[in-house]
């Protein structure tokens, strides 16, 4: 009799040990970048100083669980014609084929591929596409936290990186009197993002 009971237990283990079920992971939230409280800026060497500028028209999303943002995805689109350095003549030149060729390549994009997290800091790996050229880049990121608001929960990130404009075909330059050139090749990019998750 004991042999028969033991054999039945082996054939129907679910009757002896109840199956444990794990709750399904929560779906990551979609956070829309709030353009009025975010900034995409850059700086480049001009002779012996720096020229700073920014883009005023951009949009994007962060798809992530706020408790595990290292598993998130970032997707940003920047309108090239929205570049501004507070100098109309220079801005028109920056939109021309000398630099961004905005008529032919109206959008600059960044898409993350993975994130490495260390506390509130992290490395954001992804691809930057500009003037039709796509290159892999790494941003140094920092998570600024989450805050509730009347419009919805808000999340904040900062990120910086440096790219070589030559890699994207932005090659215009001019010789400087006495040697050297007018513009540097390295462009420092700084991104400050506040994104909101609308209340359901």
C-alpha positions as CSV (number, residue, x, y, z in Angstrom):
1,X,0.0,0.0,0.0
2,X,2.8,2.4,0.9
3,X,4.5,1.6,-2.4
4,X,1.3,2.5,-4.3
5,X,1.0,5.8,-2.5
6,X,4.6,6.7,-3.2
7,X,4.2,6.0,-6.9
8,X,1.1,8.1,-7.1
9,X,2.9,11.0,-5.4
10,X,5.7,10.8,-8.0
11,X,3.1,10.8,-10.9
12,X,1.1,13.8,-9.5
13,X,3.6,16.0,-7.6
14,X,1.3,19.0,-7.8
15,X,-1.0,17.2,-5.3
16,X,1.8,16.9,-2.8
17,X,3.7,20.3,-3.2
18,X,1.7,23.2,-4.4
19,X,3.2,25.1,-7.3
20,X,4.6,28.5,-6.4
21,X,3.8,31.4,-8.7
22,X,5.8,34.5,-9.2
23,X,3.9,37.8,-9.7
24,X,4.4,39.2,-13.2
25,X,6.9,42.1,-13.3
26,X,5.2,45.5,-13.5
27,X,5.1,47.0,-17.0
28,X,7.7,49.8,-17.3
29,X,6.2,53.3,-17.3
30,X,6.5,55.7,-20.2
31,X,7.7,59.2,-19.2
32,X,7.4,62.0,-21.7
33,X,10.1,64.6,-21.7
34,X,8.8,68.0,-20.6
35,X,10.5,70.4,-23.0
36,X,9.7,73.5,-20.9
37,X,11.7,72.1,-18.0
38,X,14.5,70.3,-20.0
39,X,17.6,71.5,-21.9
40,X,19.8,70.2,-24.6
41,X,23.0,72.3,-24.9
42,X,26.5,72.1,-26.3
43,X,29.8,73.9,-26.4
44,X,32.8,74.0,-28.8
45,X,36.1,75.8,-28.8
46,X,36.2,79.0,-30.8
47,X,39.8,80.4,-31.1
48,X,40.7,80.5,-27.3
49,X,37.3,80.5,-25.8
50,X,34.0,78.6,-26.0
51,X,30.8,79.1,-28.0
52,X,27.7,77.7,-26.3
53,X,24.4,76.9,-27.8
54,X,21.3,74.8,-27.4
55,X,18.3,73.3,-29.2
56,X,14.9,74.7,-28.4
57,X,12.7,72.0,-30.1
58,X,13.0,68.4,-29.0
59,X,10.9,65.5,-27.7
60,X,11.4,62.1,-26.4
61,X,10.4,59.3,-24.0
62,X,12.0,57.3,-21.2
63,X,10.4,53.9,-20.8
64,X,11.4,52.6,-17.4
65,X,10.5,51.2,-14.0
66,X,11.6,54.0,-11.6
67,X,12.9,51.3,-9.2
68,X,15.1,49.8,-11.9
69,X,15.9,52.5,-14.4
70,X,19.0,50.6,-15.5
71,X,16.6,48.4,-17.5
72,X,15.0,51.4,-19.2
73,X,15.1,52.8,-22.8
74,X,15.6,56.3,-23.9
75,X,14.5,57.8,-27.3
76,X,15.1,61.4,-28.2
77,X,14.5,63.4,-31.3
78,X,15.9,67.0,-31.8
79,X,14.9,69.4,-34.5
80,X,18.1,70.6,-36.2
81,X,16.7,73.9,-37.3
82,X,16.0,74.8,-33.6
83,X,19.7,75.4,-32.9
84,X,20.4,78.8,-31.3
85,X,23.6,80.5,-30.1
86,X,22.0,83.9,-29.7
87,X,23.5,85.1,-32.9
88,X,21.2,85.0,-36.0
89,X,23.9,85.1,-38.6
90,X,25.9,82.3,-36.9
91,X,22.7,80.3,-36.4
92,X,21.9,80.5,-40.1
93,X,25.4,79.2,-40.9
94,X,25.0,76.4,-38.4
95,X,21.8,75.3,-40.2
96,X,23.5,75.3,-43.6
97,X,25.6,72.6,-45.3
98,X,28.7,73.9,-43.6
99,X,27.4,72.3,-40.4
100,X,24.1,70.5,-39.7
101,X,22.6,70.6,-43.2
102,X,19.2,70.9,-41.6
103,X,17.3,71.0,-44.9
104,X,18.6,67.6,-45.8
105,X,18.8,66.1,-42.3
106,X,16.1,67.8,-40.2
107,X,16.3,65.5,-37.1
108,X,19.1,64.5,-34.7
109,X,18.2,61.3,-32.8
110,X,19.5,59.4,-29.8
111,X,18.4,55.9,-28.9
112,X,19.8,54.0,-25.9
113,X,20.9,50.4,-26.2
114,X,21.8,49.6,-22.6
115,X,22.4,51.3,-19.2
116,X,25.0,50.4,-16.6
117,X,24.0,51.6,-13.2
118,X,26.1,52.4,-10.1
119,X,23.8,53.9,-7.5
120,X,22.3,57.1,-8.9
121,X,25.1,57.3,-11.5
122,X,25.3,55.4,-14.7
123,X,26.7,54.9,-18.2
124,X,24.1,55.3,-21.0
125,X,25.1,53.5,-24.1
126,X,23.4,54.3,-27.4
127,X,23.5,55.6,-30.9
128,X,23.6,59.2,-32.0
129,X,22.4,60.0,-35.6
130,X,23.3,63.4,-37.1
131,X,23.7,64.4,-40.7
132,X,22.6,60.9,-41.7
133,X,25.6,59.3,-39.8
134,X,25.0,57.0,-36.9
135,X,27.7,56.4,-34.3
136,X,27.8,54.7,-30.9
137,X,28.3,57.0,-27.9
138,X,28.3,56.8,-24.1
139,X,26.8,59.4,-21.8
140,X,27.7,59.8,-18.2
141,X,24.3,60.0,-16.5
142,X,22.9,60.9,-13.1
143,X,19.4,60.1,-11.7
144,X,18.0,63.1,-9.9
145,X,15.0,61.4,-8.3
146,X,11.2,61.4,-8.6
147,X,8.7,64.0,-7.5
148,X,4.9,64.0,-7.5
149,X,3.1,66.9,-9.2
150,X,-0.4,67.8,-10.1
151,X,0.3,66.8,-13.7
152,X,1.8,63.5,-12.8
153,X,4.9,61.9,-11.4
154,X,8.1,63.6,-12.6
155,X,11.6,62.0,-13.0
156,X,14.9,63.9,-13.6
157,X,18.1,62.9,-15.3
158,X,21.3,64.7,-16.2
159,X,23.8,63.4,-18.9
160,X,26.9,64.6,-20.6
161,X,29.2,63.3,-23.4
162,X,31.7,64.6,-25.8
163,X,31.7,63.8,-29.6
164,X,34.0,64.6,-32.4
165,X,32.1,66.6,-35.0
166,X,34.3,65.2,-37.8
167,X,32.8,61.7,-37.2
168,X,29.5,63.2,-38.4
169,X,30.8,65.0,-41.5
170,X,30.7,68.4,-39.8
171,X,34.1,69.4,-41.2
172,X,34.0,73.1,-41.9
173,X,36.8,75.2,-40.4
174,X,38.9,78.2,-41.1
175,X,42.6,78.9,-40.6
176,X,43.4,81.3,-37.8
177,X,45.8,84.1,-38.3
178,X,49.1,83.2,-36.8
179,X,48.4,79.4,-37.0
180,X,45.9,76.9,-35.9
181,X,42.2,76.9,-36.8
182,X,39.1,78.7,-35.7
183,X,37.0,75.8,-34.3
184,X,37.8,72.7,-32.2
185,X,36.7,69.3,-33.2
186,X,35.3,68.1,-29.8
187,X,31.8,69.1,-28.9
188,X,30.6,68.8,-25.3
189,X,27.0,67.9,-25.0
190,X,24.9,68.4,-21.8
191,X,21.4,67.1,-21.4
192,X,19.1,68.0,-18.5
193,X,15.8,66.1,-18.6
194,X,12.6,66.3,-16.6
195,X,10.0,63.8,-17.8
196,X,6.4,63.3,-16.6
197,X,4.2,60.3,-16.4
198,X,0.6,61.4,-16.8
199,X,-1.9,60.2,-14.2
200,X,-4.2,57.5,-15.4
